[in-house]
Amino acid sequence: MQSFERFYFTGSNSRLSAIDFGNPSLPDLVMVHGMRDHGLSLYSLAAALKHDYHVIAVDLCGHGRSENPGNYTMTQFVADLRALVLDRKLIKPVLVGHSLGGHIVSRYSAVFAADVPNLVLLDGIGPPGMGLAPGPEDIRQDLKAGIALVLEKPNNGRQMADEAEAVSRLSKNNPKLDLAAAQIIAQHGTEAHPDGGVRWSWDPAVRMVWQSFSKAEAEDLWQFITCPVLILTGDHSLDYWASVRPELQDQQEFYQRELDRRTRIFKNAQHRVIEGAGHMLHYDQPESVNELVKSFLG
């Protein structure tokens, strides 16, 4: 089942990991995962596309088998994606990004618009209201939270007995996730814990990325993206955003208005909703996601 090869390259002063699914003669396609994940979290979609594309899935710095530099900014993540493209000599790769990965690939597409033929955002445009200009107090509180996060004492992560427990926890948190996919994600997404057993291989400090850029600037950059864009969200995606931002609880109408407004910012974007899916739509409904993405890419 595991038909891929891992390789390493140098990003922004870090040794970074990526997975190549083969067929280098086909058009290039790069996948960028979300926070607390790694490249193989997008395994199902990669497996569905690898016969039509040369698929590469990157481990962001601080995730998976990539190094943890200890400090994380949005510019750094975008630069690492550029380093991958240059290192592998990829030609106008299609870009796919989930969550944090969506922010990264959309910024890349804005800066290198002529080099991106298609863009797929898997719940990758952020929570509703993110693009609205913050008030002075919002900016002050954001800075305060960022300072606290940077100064937070490092921890060793959740200790689990073994890889089997990691699979169990992953399946419990994502009950619709295919067991075989969960096993691959756990196998390649865990490492030895200093006190025994294993832990998920991501650096908790990566959360500081959210304090490294203006939230409103994301929408300003979307206008520079010239390629066709597919935006996919789950019909239960708001549940996730409300869990991290309680003020969004029961704000379905606002959420829908924001989706419509933000889709129109892009020059050429379409939005589709995956039924029976939340924020991890590629875990919840992989076949629906795969079908829509393949149809969009032609």
C-alpha positions as CSV (number, residue, x, y, z in Angstrom):
1,M,0.0,0.0,0.0
2,Q,2.9,2.4,0.8
3,S,4.1,3.3,-2.7
4,F,6.1,6.4,-2.0
5,E,9.7,7.6,-1.3
6,R,10.8,10.1,1.3
7,F,13.5,12.6,0.5
8,Y,15.1,15.6,2.2
9,F,15.9,19.1,1.1
10,T,17.1,22.4,2.7
11,G,14.5,25.1,3.4
12,S,14.9,28.2,5.5
13,N,18.0,27.0,7.3
14,S,16.3,23.7,8.1
15,R,16.5,20.1,6.8
16,L,13.0,19.4,5.6
17,S,11.3,16.1,4.6
18,A,8.9,15.4,1.8
19,I,7.3,12.3,0.2
20,D,7.4,11.6,-3.5
21,F,4.6,9.4,-4.9
22,G,6.4,8.7,-8.1
23,N,5.7,9.2,-11.8
24,P,8.0,12.2,-12.3
25,S,7.2,12.5,-16.0
26,L,3.6,13.6,-15.1
27,P,2.6,17.2,-14.3
28,D,3.8,18.3,-10.9
29,L,1.5,18.6,-7.9
30,V,2.5,19.6,-4.3
31,M,0.4,19.0,-1.2
32,V,0.8,21.1,2.0
33,H,-0.8,19.8,5.2
34,G,-2.3,21.6,8.2
35,M,-1.0,22.3,11.6
36,R,-0.2,19.3,13.8
37,D,-0.2,17.0,10.8
38,H,2.4,15.9,8.3
39,G,2.6,15.2,4.6
40,L,1.0,11.7,4.8
41,S,-2.1,13.1,6.4
42,L,-3.1,13.7,2.8
43,Y,-2.3,10.2,1.8
44,S,-5.8,9.4,0.4
45,L,-5.9,12.3,-1.9
46,A,-2.3,11.7,-3.0
47,A,-3.1,8.0,-3.8
48,A,-6.1,9.2,-5.9
49,L,-4.1,11.7,-7.9
50,K,-0.7,9.9,-8.3
51,H,-1.7,8.3,-11.6
52,D,-2.3,11.6,-13.2
53,Y,0.2,13.8,-11.4
54,H,3.7,13.7,-10.0
55,V,2.6,14.1,-6.4
56,I,4.8,15.4,-3.6
57,A,3.6,16.0,-0.1
58,V,5.9,18.1,2.2
59,D,6.4,17.9,5.9
60,L,6.3,21.5,7.1
61,C,9.2,22.6,9.4
62,G,8.3,21.6,12.9
63,H,6.2,18.7,11.6
64,G,6.7,15.1,10.7
65,R,10.3,14.2,9.8
66,S,11.3,17.8,9.2
67,E,13.6,19.7,11.6
68,N,12.2,21.9,14.3
69,P,13.9,25.4,14.1
70,G,12.0,26.6,17.1
71,N,10.6,29.8,15.5
72,Y,7.9,29.8,12.9
73,T,6.6,32.5,10.6
74,M,4.3,32.5,7.6
75,T,7.0,33.9,5.4
76,Q,9.3,31.0,6.4
77,F,6.7,28.4,5.5
78,V,6.1,30.0,2.1
79,A,9.9,30.2,1.5
80,D,10.2,26.5,2.4
81,L,7.6,25.7,-0.3
82,R,9.6,27.8,-2.8
83,A,12.7,25.9,-1.8
84,L,11.0,22.6,-2.5
85,V,9.9,23.7,-5.9
86,L,13.4,24.9,-6.8
87,D,15.2,21.9,-5.3
88,R,13.1,19.4,-7.2
89,K,13.0,21.6,-10.3
90,L,9.2,21.4,-10.4
91,I,7.4,23.0,-13.4
92,K,4.3,25.0,-12.6
93,P,3.0,22.6,-9.9
94,V,-0.6,22.4,-9.0
95,L,-0.9,23.3,-5.3
96,V,-3.2,21.7,-2.7
97,G,-3.3,23.0,0.9
98,H,-5.3,22.0,4.0
99,S,-6.0,24.5,6.8
100,L,-2.6,26.1,7.6
101,G,-1.4,24.6,4.3
102,G,-4.1,26.6,2.5
103,H,-2.7,29.8,3.9
104,I,0.7,28.8,2.7
105,V,-0.2,27.8,-0.9
106,S,-2.5,30.8,-1.4
107,R,0.3,33.2,-0.5
108,Y,2.7,31.3,-2.7
109,S,0.1,31.5,-5.6
110,A,-0.2,35.3,-5.0
111,V,3.6,35.8,-5.2
112,F,4.3,33.3,-8.0
113,A,1.0,33.6,-9.9
114,A,2.4,32.7,-13.3
115,D,3.8,29.5,-11.9
116,V,0.7,28.0,-10.4
117,P,-1.9,26.5,-12.9
118,N,-4.5,25.4,-10.3
119,L,-5.0,25.9,-6.6
120,V,-7.1,23.7,-4.2
121,L,-7.9,24.9,-0.7
122,L,-9.2,22.3,1.7
123,D,-10.9,24.4,4.4
124,G,-7.9,26.5,3.8
125,I,-9.2,30.1,4.0
126,G,-9.4,30.4,7.7
127,P,-12.3,31.2,10.1
128,P,-15.1,33.6,9.2
129,G,-14.2,37.2,9.9
130,M,-10.4,36.6,9.7
131,G,-10.0,39.2,7.0
132,L,-11.9,42.0,8.8
133,A,-9.6,44.8,9.9
134,P,-9.0,44.4,13.7
135,G,-9.4,47.3,16.1
136,P,-6.6,48.6,18.3
137,E,-7.5,46.5,21.3
138,D,-7.7,43.4,19.1
139,I,-4.1,44.1,17.9
140,R,-2.9,44.6,21.5
141,Q,-4.5,41.4,22.7
142,D,-3.1,39.5,19.7
143,L,0.4,40.8,20.5
144,K,0.0,39.9,24.2
145,A,-1.1,36.3,23.2
146,G,1.9,36.0,20.9
147,I,4.4,37.1,23.5
148,A,3.0,34.5,25.9
149,L,3.2,31.8,23.3
150,V,6.8,32.6,22.4
151,L,7.8,32.5,26.1
152,E,5.8,29.4,26.9
153,K,8.0,26.7,28.3
154,P,8.6,23.8,25.9
155,N,6.9,20.5,26.7
156,N,7.6,17.0,25.6
157,G,4.2,16.4,24.0
158,R,1.6,13.8,24.8
159,Q,3.1,10.5,25.9
160,M,1.5,7.4,24.3
161,A,2.5,3.8,25.0
162,D,3.1,2.9,21.3
163,E,2.1,3.4,17.8
164,A,-1.1,1.4,18.3
165,E,-2.3,3.9,20.9
166,A,-1.6,6.7,18.5
167,V,-3.8,4.9,15.9
168,S,-6.5,4.5,18.5
169,R,-6.4,8.2,19.5
170,L,-6.4,9.3,15.9
171,S,-9.4,7.1,15.1
172,K,-11.3,8.2,18.2
173,N,-10.8,11.9,17.3
174,N,-11.6,11.2,13.6
175,P,-14.2,8.3,13.6
176,K,-14.7,8.4,9.9
177,L,-11.0,8.1,9.1
178,D,-10.1,4.9,7.3
179,L,-8.1,2.5,9.6
180,A,-5.4,1.9,6.9
181,A,-4.9,5.6,6.5
182,A,-4.8,6.1,10.3
183,Q,-2.0,3.5,10.5
184,I,0.1,5.2,7.9
185,I,-0.4,8.6,9.5
186,A,0.5,7.3,12.9
187,Q,3.5,5.3,11.6
188,H,5.1,8.3,9.9
189,G,3.8,11.0,12.3
190,T,5.1,9.7,15.7
191,E,8.6,9.6,17.2
192,A,10.1,8.4,20.5
193,H,9.1,10.2,23.6
194,P,11.9,11.2,26.0
195,D,10.2,9.4,28.8
196,G,9.4,6.3,26.9
197,G,6.7,5.3,24.4
198,V,5.9,7.7,21.5
199,R,4.6,11.2,20.8
200,W,3.2,13.0,17.8
201,S,6.1,14.6,15.9
202,W,5.2,18.2,15.8
203,D,6.6,21.1,17.7
204,P,3.9,22.9,19.8
205,A,5.8,26.2,19.1
206,V,4.5,26.1,15.5
207,R,1.4,27.9,16.9
208,M,3.3,31.1,16.9
209,V,2.9,31.3,13.1
210,W,-0.6,32.8,13.7
211,Q,1.1,35.9,15.4
212,S,3.5,36.3,12.5
213,F,1.3,38.0,10.0
214,S,-1.7,40.3,9.7
215,K,-4.9,38.3,9.4
216,A,-6.4,40.9,7.1
217,E,-3.6,40.7,4.6
218,A,-4.6,37.2,3.5
219,E,-7.6,38.5,1.6
220,D,-5.6,41.4,0.1
221,L,-3.2,38.8,-1.5
222,W,-6.0,36.6,-3.0
223,Q,-6.7,39.2,-5.6
224,F,-3.3,38.5,-7.2
225,I,-4.1,34.8,-7.7
226,T,-4.9,34.3,-11.4
227,C,-5.4,30.6,-11.7
228,P,-8.6,28.6,-11.2
229,V,-9.2,28.0,-7.5
230,L,-11.3,25.2,-5.8
231,I,-12.4,25.9,-2.3
232,L,-13.8,22.9,-0.4
233,T,-15.4,23.1,3.0
234,G,-17.4,20.6,5.1
235,D,-21.0,21.1,6.0
236,H,-19.8,20.9,9.7
237,S,-16.7,23.0,9.3
238,L,-18.1,25.7,11.4
239,D,-18.2,23.3,14.4
240,Y,-14.4,23.3,14.3
241,W,-14.0,27.1,14.0
242,A,-16.5,27.6,16.9
243,S,-14.4,25.2,19.0
244,V,-11.4,27.5,18.7
245,R,-13.3,30.7,18.5
246,P,-16.4,30.4,20.8
247,E,-17.9,33.7,19.5
248,L,-18.7,31.8,16.2
249,Q,-21.1,29.4,17.9
250,D,-24.4,29.3,16.1
251,Q,-23.2,31.9,13.5
252,Q,-24.2,29.8,10.5
253,E,-25.6,32.7,8.5
254,F,-22.5,34.9,9.1
255,Y,-20.3,31.9,8.2
256,Q,-22.2,31.4,4.9
257,R,-22.0,35.1,4.0
258,E,-18.3,35.1,4.7
259,L,-17.7,32.0,2.5
260,D,-19.6,33.7,-0.3
261,R,-17.8,37.1,0.1
262,R,-14.4,35.5,0.3
263,T,-14.9,33.3,-2.7
264,R,-15.7,36.4,-4.8
265,I,-12.4,38.0,-3.8
266,F,-10.5,35.4,-6.0
267,K,-10.5,36.2,-9.8
268,N,-11.7,32.6,-10.6
269,A,-12.9,30.5,-7.7
270,Q,-15.6,28.0,-7.1
271,H,-16.8,26.8,-3.7
272,R,-18.1,23.3,-3.0
273,V,-19.4,21.9,0.3
274,I,-18.7,18.3,1.3
275,E,-21.7,16.7,3.1
276,G,-20.9,14.8,6.3
277,A,-17.5,16.4,6.8
278,G,-15.9,18.8,9.2
279,H,-12.6,20.6,9.1
280,M,-10.8,17.3,8.4
281,L,-12.9,16.8,5.3
282,H,-10.2,14.6,3.7
283,Y,-10.5,12.3,6.7
284,D,-14.3,12.4,7.0
285,Q,-15.2,12.0,3.3
286,P,-12.1,11.1,1.3
287,E,-14.0,9.8,-1.7
288,S,-16.1,12.9,-2.1
289,V,-13.0,15.1,-1.7
290,N,-11.0,13.0,-4.2
291,E,-13.8,13.1,-6.8
292,L,-14.3,16.9,-6.6
293,V,-10.6,17.6,-6.8
294,K,-10.1,15.2,-9.8
295,S,-13.1,16.7,-11.5
296,F,-11.8,20.3,-10.9
297,L,-8.3,19.4,-12.3
298,G,-9.8,17.7,-15.3
